[in-house]
Every structure is written in C-alpha cells, then in structure tokens.
Amino acid sequence: MRNRIAVSLIVLLAAAFAAPGGTASAAPQEEPQATPAPKATPAPAPAPARPLVIPEAEKNRKNPVPNVPEALESGKILYQSQCAMCHGKTGDGRGDLALELKLKVPDVTDRERQKRRTDGEWLYITTRGHKDMPPEKRLVDQQKWEMILYMRTLVKGSPK
C-alpha cells in the first residue's frame, strides 16, 4: 500500500513538472481516482498437523553445553524471553499468548514427557517447529541448547 501511494505521488509530481516551461500548470487538475483496495480473500483453512518425524541422527544428538550455572542462567533468560509467552513461566503450557490465541501448548513440566524426549529431539522441535509452534530461526544452536538445559529444570518436583 505504501509503495502504491509513493508511486502515485511520483507520477503526480512528474506530471505537474511536465507542463510547458517546466513548472506546474496553474490550470485546475482533476483529482486522480484512488484505486479501490483489492477485496480481502478469506484466510485458507489451516493445514492438517503434520506428524512429527524426527530423524534418528537428530534424536541421538547430545547437548554439548555443560550443565553449569552460567549456562542454566543464560537458558533461563532465553526461555523467559523466547518461550514463556506460550509455554508459560513455569513450563505448564499456559503462557499469556497461548491462552489468548487458544493454542494447545504441551506441558513441559510433565516428568513423563521430559523422559520421552532426548535433548536432540527438543533441539529439532525448537529449530523446525511443530503444530502451532513456529521454527526458531533467530537463535544459534548454543542458545537453544542452553534453553533445553533450563527447560529440563522445569520438571515438576525438580529443584530450580
């Protein structure tokens, strides 16, 4: 829309200065008719959820970040700024954005869910996204690994 307005202004200015003598004509000009905005098309139906297939090599990846206080603190800060809006501050899947958008976000505090997933699987899901979760492309793997370390501390009954 902005590009259309900018092009219209350029065309009007060019036409005004194209009058004899190189100055704007004093004769009244007709106002250009605004181009009607295109009709909004309805949003396509959401694609059916694709099954989560994680390659064996990804499942077997080990977290290279040592489980030290500095990495956990970094992971906590990253989790709070990047994940908590949906996954919740405690990891219960009840973040403000998830509730507002009525998203189904898994509870990562569930001990069984944590046991079923390797760190490599969490990295794969974080990087590629799954269902309502978009892929994380802004963070480097080091940061994602740190978030996974922190996320592991969110299991119900774990010391934080």
PAMAR-715904 format. One record per residue (C-alpha): residue in one letter; x, y, z. Coordinates in steps of 0.2 Angstrom, whole numbers, plus 5000, padded with zeros to 4 digits. Example, Ala and Ser with C-alpha at 12.3 -4.5 7.8 and 13.67 -1.06 7.14 Angstrom:
<drennus>
A506249785039S506849955036
</drennus>
This chain:
<drennus>
M500050005000R501450125004N502350084988R500750124978I500550294987A502350334984V502250294965S500650394964L501550544972I502950524960V501850514945L500850674950L502450774953A503150714936A501550764928A501550934936F503350974931A503050914913A501951064909P502651194897G504051294904G504451154917T503351224931A501751164937S500251214927A499051334936A497551264927P496551154939Q496850974938E495650834941E496050734957P496650564952Q495450424957A496050314971T496250134966P495050034976A495849914988P495849734982K494449634991A495149535005T495249345002P494749235016A496249155025P496548975020A496048835031P497448785042A498448645036P498248475045A499548445058R501048355050P501648205060L503248235070V504548135062I506248165070P507748085061E508747965072A510348065070E509448215077K508648105091N510448055096R511248225096K511948265113N511948435121P513648495120V513348635133P514048595150N512648595164V513448735174P512648885182E513149015169A512348905155L510748875165E510549065169S510849105151G509548975146K508349045159I508449215152L508249155134Y506749045139Q505849185148S506049305133Q505849175119C504749035126A503749085141M502449185131C501749025125H502448885136G502248985152K503449045165T503448885174G503348775158D501548725161G500948775143R499848915149G500849075144D499849235141L499949215122A499449035121L497949075132E497449225121L497649135105K496948975112L498448875107K498748695113V500448705120P501248555129D501648555147V503548535148T503548515167D502748335165R504048215170E503548085158R503548205143Q505348255148K505848075149R505148035132R506148165123T508048175121D508948345121G509248315102E507348295099W507048465109L508348545098Y507548485082I505748535088T506348705093T507348735077R506048665065G504448705074H502948585076K501048615076D500748795082M502548815087P503448915073P505348865069E506648965079K507749045067R508449185076L509449095090V511048995087D511148815092Q512148865108Q510748975114K509448835110W510548705120E510548825135M508648845134I508548655134L509648635149Y508548765158M506948685152R507548515160T507448605177L505648645175V505048465178K503848465192G504748425209S506448475202P507448605211K507548765201
</drennus>
